[in-house]
Amino acid sequence: MIFKTIVFLPFLVLGVLSADSSLKDEVDALEHFKNSITDDPTGALLDWNADSIHHCNWTGIQCDNVSQRVVSISIQQTQLKGQISPFLGNLSSLQVLDLSYNSFTGNIPSHLGYCTQLTTLSLYTNSLSGPIPSKLGNLRNLQILDLGNNSLSGIIPESLCNITSMLELSLDDNKLNGSIPDRIGDLINLQQLGAYDNRLQGSIPTSVGNLKELLALDFSQNQLTGIIPRQIGNLSKLQVLQLFENSLSGKIPSQLGNCTDLSLLNIYNNKLVGSIPPELGNLMGLQVLRLYTNQLNSTIPNSLFKLQSLVILQLSGNNLTGNISSEISSLKSLQSLTLHQNNLTGEIPASITRLVNLTYLTISLNSITGVIPSSIGSLHNLRNLSLSNNLLEGSIPSSITNCTNIRRIDIASNRMTGELPQGLGKLSNLTYLVISNNRISGRIPDDLFNCSSLVVLDIAFNNFSGLLKPSIGKLYNLQILQIHGNSFSGSLPGEIGNLSNLILLNLGQNQFSGAIPVEFSNISSLQSLLLGNNNLEGKIPEEIFELKQLTELYLMNNNFVGSVLDSVSKLEMLSLLDVSGNRFNGSIPESMRKLNKLISIDLSHNMLTGSILGSMIAGMKNLQIYLNLSNNFLTGNIPTELGKLEMVEAIDISNNNLSGGIPVTLQSCINMKSLDLSGNQLSGSIPQEIFPPLDQLTSINFSKNQLDGDIPESMANLADLTSVDLSHNKIKGLIPQSFGNILVLKHLDLSFNQLEGRVPDTGIFRNTSAVALQGNPSLCLANNTKLCASSSKSNHSLSNKTLLILSILGFLVIFF
């Protein structure tokens, strides 16, 4: 007996030594993990000290009670930074590794594939990058793999499909690419499968139909193509299906109606076609159905109205047709109904107002007719009502004032008439009221100005009249005020200056008179001030030019006076400026060069004098849309700096007193579509160099100048020209044959010049109503051989009588 004990003792000692050695390896692995941490702001690992505390008692560590081996590391939401140590792969008994909600960076160590006892691996919400290690496929006991919300890239390793014990696979919100492995269907125990918000391509494998235990499937926000596999209909336990924001095509499979446990079905923002399957009416537990922004082209199946649990029904942005059925009132739980941007017709059923839980109702951008149901006020929970861009008639029901929770009303672009109902002031939560582009008349009800939560008020393009009351200054949260296109009159109330949050103020196209109130200068946040097309007068208050945030200033077609442009130069954020059609005088100051953010400027139809300064033009090199200085009294030469406006699409400096030649530098304006230099005193020839680069030109007007020389052949080669007017000059030589090759040319006026020779007989020249040639006595018609031959004996001249008859006939066709 003693001998046996003596013999066994060495083995016992070796066992103890072996166990101690193994535990030391585990402690070393944990210490390597700690040493890889670069920042521990919450002190999560402060007690990780083997000298004072046994490792099984460290924060986040659990050990097996017998072997003392580490079985769980769970350290979440502690803001740890650093990399995940590969030495964790030495923890052979590890079952749970949860480092979620931290800030780990770098790659996922492939050594974790040696932790073959792992059942849970969660690295959710870190900053990990690189590929998913294929060695993770060795973790045959794994049940939960959550790598979501990182920056992982590369493909989904097919080896993951070996882990048939997997219950949850979450790869969401990464940068994964490639396709979904065909073998994904091997994970027959899977209950949750998510890979949304990646860059996955290809089709959804039909093998997903093998995942009979699946409760949730989410492949949304990828680049998937192909059809939705009908095999998904085999997933009888499926509760959540999300495939939105891909490029899936084909029809919605009717087999989805077999997934009778579905509560959430989101397949919006794809390219799905065909009809909404009536079989979806079998999904009696469905709470959310979002099919919007596809190309579905059926009616709304009545079977959907059996879905008593439906809370959200969003079908907008399709090509749905037919009426909105009165049976929609069966959806008693419905809170959100969005049908906008379809081809729906018929009337809004009055029964829709029985949906007392409704908070969002949007039916805009259809062809709905009839009236807004008078019982709309029954929807006491309604927050958003959008019926814009339809064919609705009648007045706004007074009962709408009972919708006291409403925040947004949009009835724009219909055929609404009548007056605004009294009682709108009760809508204390109303932030957005847009009723523009209707036929609503009368005055603004005084109580509307009690809606102090209003942020947007747009009543533009209606038939409102009367005065704009000073009480509008009570809407102190207002950011956008648009009342243009009505018949308001009287003076502008200075109380508008109290609207300190205002960004856009559009009072144009009314009958306002008087001066601009100096109080407007108090609106320091104002970015757009549009007062055009009124009867306003006087000088612009100097304080207005302290509105440093202004990007748009429209004062056109009023009766303003004074020299204002030097003050305008203070508004260095301006991008759009239109002060045309007033009586502003003085010169265009060099200080306007500071307006280097301008993309369009219109100073036309004023009384401006002096020259166009090249330095001023050079400062406006970002002009993209329009430079219009026409119909003033400007003198001097056209500055060569016009060539610096390389992005501008239209230049009009017509009807001034400009002299000199046409600058060759215009050839640099390569985006120009329209050029009008008419009605000046320009001389010299038309530079042929300017046209070859200007291949986008559609309109040229050099008429009523003193230009001479030939018509450049390069002008006649501009294929997009629709209108050319060179009349009333001294242009000589032949008409270029190339004009006849411009297929889109609709108007050509070469009258009252000194042209000679044969008139081309192709293209536009065959349409006498489109060409004006009178006042060129040396021209002859090409189809009159005898006349041209006669003309060649007498300096190739065509009788004035013949040309006069030709031109008169042409103009008769144009004007009659």
ChimeraX attribute file (.defattr): number of C-alpha atoms within 10 A of each C-alpha:
attribute: neighborCount
match mode: 1-to-1
recipient: residues
	/A:1	6
	/A:2	7
	/A:3	8
	/A:4	8
	/A:5	9
	/A:6	10
	/A:7	11
	/A:8	11
	/A:9	12
	/A:10	11
	/A:11	11
	/A:12	11
	/A:13	11
	/A:14	11
	/A:15	12
	/A:16	12
	/A:17	12
	/A:18	12
	/A:19	15
	/A:20	12
	/A:21	12
	/A:22	15
	/A:23	18
	/A:24	14
	/A:25	15
	/A:26	23
	/A:27	21
	/A:28	16
	/A:29	19
	/A:30	23
	/A:31	18
	/A:32	16
	/A:33	17
	/A:34	19
	/A:35	12
	/A:36	16
	/A:37	16
	/A:38	12
	/A:39	13
	/A:40	15
	/A:41	11
	/A:42	11
	/A:43	11
	/A:44	17
	/A:45	17
	/A:46	11
	/A:47	14
	/A:48	21
	/A:49	15
	/A:50	16
	/A:51	7
	/A:52	8
	/A:53	11
	/A:54	13
	/A:55	24
	/A:56	20
	/A:57	14
	/A:58	17
	/A:59	15
	/A:60	17
	/A:61	18
	/A:62	20
	/A:63	17
	/A:64	13
	/A:65	10
	/A:66	6
	/A:67	10
	/A:68	16
	/A:69	21
	/A:70	23
	/A:71	20
	/A:72	21
	/A:73	21
	/A:74	16
	/A:75	19
	/A:76	18
	/A:77	15
	/A:78	17
	/A:79	20
	/A:80	25
	/A:81	18
	/A:82	20
	/A:83	21
	/A:84	22
	/A:85	21
	/A:86	17
	/A:87	18
	/A:88	24
	/A:89	19
	/A:90	18
	/A:91	25
	/A:92	17
	/A:93	21
	/A:94	25
	/A:95	21
	/A:96	22
	/A:97	23
	/A:98	18
	/A:99	24
	/A:100	24
	/A:101	19
	/A:102	19
	/A:103	20
	/A:104	26
	/A:105	18
	/A:106	15
	/A:107	19
	/A:108	22
	/A:109	19
	/A:110	15
	/A:111	16
	/A:112	26
	/A:113	19
	/A:114	19
	/A:115	24
	/A:116	20
	/A:117	19
	/A:118	25
	/A:119	21
	/A:120	21
	/A:121	23
	/A:122	20
	/A:123	25
	/A:124	23
	/A:125	22
	/A:126	23
	/A:127	21
	/A:128	25
	/A:129	18
	/A:130	16
	/A:131	19
	/A:132	22
	/A:133	20
	/A:134	15
	/A:135	16
	/A:136	25
	/A:137	18
	/A:138	18
	/A:139	25
	/A:140	19
	/A:141	17
	/A:142	26
	/A:143	21
	/A:144	20
	/A:145	22
	/A:146	20
	/A:147	25
	/A:148	24
	/A:149	22
	/A:150	22
	/A:151	22
	/A:152	25
	/A:153	18
	/A:154	17
	/A:155	19
	/A:156	21
	/A:157	17
	/A:158	14
	/A:159	17
	/A:160	26
	/A:161	19
	/A:162	17
	/A:163	21
	/A:164	20
	/A:165	18
	/A:166	25
	/A:167	20
	/A:168	22
	/A:169	21
	/A:170	19
	/A:171	25
	/A:172	26
	/A:173	22
	/A:174	22
	/A:175	21
	/A:176	25
	/A:177	18
	/A:178	17
	/A:179	17
	/A:180	20
	/A:181	18
	/A:182	15
	/A:183	16
	/A:184	24
	/A:185	19
	/A:186	17
	/A:187	26
	/A:188	20
	/A:189	19
	/A:190	26
	/A:191	20
	/A:192	20
	/A:193	23
	/A:194	19
	/A:195	24
	/A:196	25
	/A:197	22
	/A:198	22
	/A:199	21
	/A:200	26
	/A:201	18
	/A:202	16
	/A:203	19
	/A:204	22
	/A:205	20
	/A:206	17
	/A:207	17
	/A:208	24
	/A:209	19
	/A:210	19
	/A:211	26
	/A:212	19
	/A:213	17
	/A:214	24
	/A:215	20
	/A:216	20
	/A:217	22
	/A:218	19
	/A:219	25
	/A:220	24
	/A:221	22
	/A:222	23
	/A:223	21
	/A:224	26
	/A:225	18
	/A:226	17
	/A:227	19
	/A:228	22
	/A:229	19
	/A:230	15
	/A:231	17
	/A:232	24
	/A:233	19
	/A:234	17
	/A:235	24
	/A:236	20
	/A:237	19
	/A:238	26
	/A:239	19
	/A:240	20
	/A:241	21
	/A:242	19
	/A:243	23
	/A:244	24
	/A:245	21
	/A:246	23
	/A:247	21
	/A:248	26
	/A:249	18
	/A:250	16
	/A:251	19
	/A:252	22
	/A:253	19
	/A:254	15
	/A:255	17
	/A:256	26
	/A:257	19
	/A:258	19
	/A:259	23
	/A:260	20
	/A:261	19
	/A:262	27
	/A:263	19
	/A:264	21
	/A:265	21
	/A:266	19
	/A:267	25
	/A:268	24
	/A:269	22
	/A:270	23
	/A:271	21
	/A:272	26
	/A:273	18
	/A:274	16
	/A:275	19
	/A:276	22
	/A:277	19
	/A:278	14
	/A:279	16
	/A:280	26
	/A:281	18
	/A:282	19
	/A:283	25
	/A:284	18
	/A:285	18
	/A:286	25
	/A:287	19
	/A:288	20
	/A:289	21
	/A:290	19
	/A:291	24
	/A:292	25
	/A:293	22
	/A:294	22
	/A:295	22
	/A:296	25
	/A:297	18
	/A:298	17
	/A:299	17
	/A:300	20
	/A:301	15
	/A:302	14
	/A:303	15
	/A:304	25
	/A:305	18
	/A:306	17
	/A:307	21
	/A:308	17
	/A:309	17
	/A:310	24
	/A:311	19
	/A:312	21
	/A:313	20
	/A:314	20
	/A:315	24
	/A:316	25
	/A:317	21
	/A:318	23
	/A:319	21
	/A:320	25
	/A:321	18
	/A:322	16
	/A:323	17
	/A:324	20
	/A:325	18
	/A:326	15
	/A:327	15
	/A:328	19
	/A:329	18
	/A:330	17
	/A:331	23
	/A:332	18
	/A:333	18
	/A:334	24
	/A:335	19
	/A:336	21
	/A:337	18
	/A:338	20
	/A:339	25
	/A:340	25
	/A:341	21
	/A:342	24
	/A:343	20
	/A:344	24
	/A:345	18
	/A:346	16
	/A:347	19
	/A:348	21
	/A:349	18
	/A:350	15
	/A:351	16
	/A:352	23
	/A:353	20
	/A:354	17
	/A:355	21
	/A:356	17
	/A:357	18
	/A:358	24
	/A:359	19
	/A:360	20
	/A:361	20
	/A:362	20
	/A:363	25
	/A:364	25
	/A:365	21
	/A:366	23
	/A:367	21
	/A:368	25
	/A:369	17
	/A:370	16
	/A:371	19
	/A:372	21
	/A:373	18
	/A:374	15
	/A:375	17
	/A:376	23
	/A:377	18
	/A:378	17
	/A:379	23
	/A:380	20
	/A:381	19
	/A:382	26
	/A:383	20
	/A:384	20
	/A:385	21
	/A:386	20
	/A:387	26
	/A:388	25
	/A:389	22
	/A:390	22
	/A:391	20
	/A:392	24
	/A:393	18
	/A:394	16
	/A:395	18
	/A:396	21
	/A:397	18
	/A:398	16
	/A:399	18
	/A:400	24
	/A:401	19
	/A:402	20
	/A:403	21
	/A:404	20
	/A:405	19
	/A:406	24
	/A:407	19
	/A:408	20
	/A:409	20
	/A:410	19
	/A:411	25
	/A:412	24
	/A:413	22
	/A:414	23
	/A:415	21
	/A:416	24
	/A:417	18
	/A:418	16
	/A:419	19
	/A:420	20
	/A:421	18
	/A:422	15
	/A:423	17
	/A:424	23
	/A:425	19
	/A:426	17
	/A:427	23
	/A:428	17
	/A:429	18
	/A:430	24
	/A:431	19
	/A:432	20
	/A:433	19
	/A:434	19
	/A:435	25
	/A:436	24
	/A:437	21
	/A:438	23
	/A:439	21
	/A:440	23
	/A:441	17
	/A:442	15
	/A:443	17
	/A:444	20
	/A:445	15
	/A:446	14
	/A:447	15
	/A:448	22
	/A:449	20
	/A:450	18
	/A:451	21
	/A:452	20
	/A:453	18
	/A:454	25
	/A:455	19
	/A:456	21
	/A:457	19
	/A:458	19
	/A:459	23
	/A:460	23
	/A:461	22
	/A:462	23
	/A:463	20
	/A:464	24
	/A:465	16
	/A:466	15
	/A:467	17
	/A:468	18
	/A:469	18
	/A:470	13
	/A:471	15
	/A:472	22
	/A:473	19
	/A:474	17
	/A:475	25
	/A:476	20
	/A:477	19
	/A:478	25
	/A:479	19
	/A:480	21
	/A:481	22
	/A:482	19
	/A:483	23
	/A:484	26
	/A:485	21
	/A:486	22
	/A:487	21
	/A:488	24
	/A:489	18
	/A:490	16
	/A:491	18
	/A:492	21
	/A:493	18
	/A:494	17
	/A:495	16
	/A:496	26
	/A:497	20
	/A:498	19
	/A:499	24
	/A:500	20
	/A:501	18
	/A:502	25
	/A:503	19
	/A:504	20
	/A:505	20
	/A:506	19
	/A:507	23
	/A:508	25
	/A:509	21
	/A:510	22
	/A:511	21
	/A:512	25
	/A:513	18
	/A:514	16
	/A:515	17
	/A:516	22
	/A:517	18
	/A:518	14
	/A:519	16
	/A:520	23
	/A:521	23
	/A:522	18
	/A:523	20
	/A:524	19
	/A:525	18
	/A:526	24
	/A:527	20
	/A:528	20
	/A:529	21
	/A:530	21
	/A:531	24
	/A:532	23
	/A:533	21
	/A:534	23
	/A:535	21
	/A:536	24
	/A:537	17
	/A:538	15
	/A:539	16
	/A:540	20
	/A:541	16
	/A:542	12
	/A:543	14
	/A:544	21
	/A:545	18
	/A:546	16
	/A:547	21
	/A:548	17
	/A:549	18
	/A:550	23
	/A:551	19
	/A:552	21
	/A:553	21
	/A:554	20
	/A:555	23
	/A:556	24
	/A:557	22
	/A:558	21
	/A:559	20
	/A:560	26
	/A:561	16
	/A:562	14
	/A:563	18
	/A:564	21
	/A:565	20
	/A:566	16
	/A:567	18
	/A:568	20
	/A:569	18
	/A:570	17
	/A:571	23
	/A:572	19
	/A:573	19
	/A:574	25
	/A:575	20
	/A:576	20
	/A:577	22
	/A:578	19
	/A:579	24
	/A:580	24
	/A:581	21
	/A:582	21
	/A:583	20
	/A:584	24
	/A:585	18
	/A:586	16
	/A:587	19
	/A:588	21
	/A:589	19
	/A:590	17
	/A:591	16
	/A:592	22
	/A:593	20
	/A:594	18
	/A:595	24
	/A:596	19
	/A:597	19
	/A:598	25
	/A:599	21
	/A:600	22
	/A:601	23
	/A:602	19
	/A:603	24
	/A:604	24
	/A:605	21
	/A:606	23
	/A:607	20
	/A:608	24
	/A:609	17
	/A:610	16
	/A:611	18
	/A:612	23
	/A:613	20
	/A:614	17
	/A:615	16
	/A:616	21
	/A:617	23
	/A:618	19
	/A:619	21
	/A:620	24
	/A:621	22
	/A:622	19
	/A:623	25
	/A:624	20
	/A:625	19
	/A:626	21
	/A:627	25
	/A:628	20
	/A:629	24
	/A:630	25
	/A:631	21
	/A:632	21
	/A:633	20
	/A:634	25
	/A:635	17
	/A:636	16
	/A:637	19
	/A:638	21
	/A:639	21
	/A:640	16
	/A:641	20
	/A:642	26
	/A:643	20
	/A:644	21
	/A:645	25
	/A:646	18
	/A:647	19
	/A:648	24
	/A:649	22
	/A:650	21
	/A:651	21
	/A:652	19
	/A:653	24
	/A:654	24
	/A:655	22
	/A:656	21
	/A:657	21
	/A:658	25
	/A:659	18
	/A:660	16
	/A:661	18
	/A:662	21
	/A:663	17
	/A:664	16
	/A:665	17
	/A:666	24
	/A:667	21
	/A:668	18
	/A:669	23
	/A:670	21
	/A:671	20
	/A:672	26
	/A:673	20
	/A:674	19
	/A:675	21
	/A:676	20
	/A:677	23
	/A:678	24
	/A:679	21
	/A:680	22
	/A:681	21
	/A:682	26
	/A:683	18
	/A:684	16
	/A:685	18
	/A:686	22
	/A:687	20
	/A:688	15
	/A:689	15
	/A:690	20
	/A:691	24
	/A:692	16
	/A:693	17
	/A:694	20
	/A:695	17
	/A:696	19
	/A:697	23
	/A:698	19
	/A:699	19
	/A:700	20
	/A:701	19
	/A:702	23
	/A:703	24
	/A:704	21
	/A:705	23
	/A:706	21
	/A:707	25
	/A:708	18
	/A:709	17
	/A:710	19
	/A:711	21
	/A:712	18
	/A:713	17
	/A:714	17
	/A:715	24
	/A:716	20
	/A:717	19
	/A:718	22
	/A:719	18
	/A:720	16
	/A:721	25
	/A:722	17
	/A:723	18
	/A:724	24
	/A:725	20
	/A:726	22
	/A:727	24
	/A:728	21
	/A:729	22
	/A:730	21
	/A:731	25
	/A:732	18
	/A:733	16
	/A:734	19
	/A:735	21
	/A:736	18
	/A:737	17
	/A:738	17
	/A:739	23
	/A:740	18
	/A:741	16
	/A:742	18
	/A:743	13
	/A:744	14
	/A:745	21
	/A:746	16
	/A:747	18
	/A:748	22
	/A:749	18
	/A:750	24
	/A:751	21
	/A:752	20
	/A:753	23
	/A:754	21
	/A:755	26
	/A:756	20
	/A:757	22
	/A:758	24
	/A:759	19
	/A:760	20
	/A:761	14
	/A:762	14
	/A:763	17
	/A:764	21
	/A:765	18
	/A:766	12
	/A:767	14
	/A:768	17
	/A:769	21
	/A:770	18
	/A:771	23
	/A:772	23
	/A:773	23
	/A:774	23
	/A:775	19
	/A:776	24
	/A:777	22
	/A:778	24
	/A:779	27
	/A:780	27
	/A:781	19
	/A:782	15
	/A:783	12
	/A:784	11
	/A:785	12
	/A:786	11
	/A:787	16
	/A:788	21
	/A:789	14
	/A:790	15
	/A:791	20
	/A:792	16
	/A:793	9
	/A:794	11
	/A:795	12
	/A:796	19
	/A:797	22
	/A:798	23
	/A:799	15
	/A:800	15
	/A:801	11
	/A:802	14
	/A:803	21
	/A:804	16
	/A:805	11
	/A:806	19
	/A:807	20
	/A:808	17
	/A:809	14
	/A:810	19
	/A:811	15
	/A:812	11
	/A:813	13
	/A:814	12
	/A:815	7
	/A:816	5
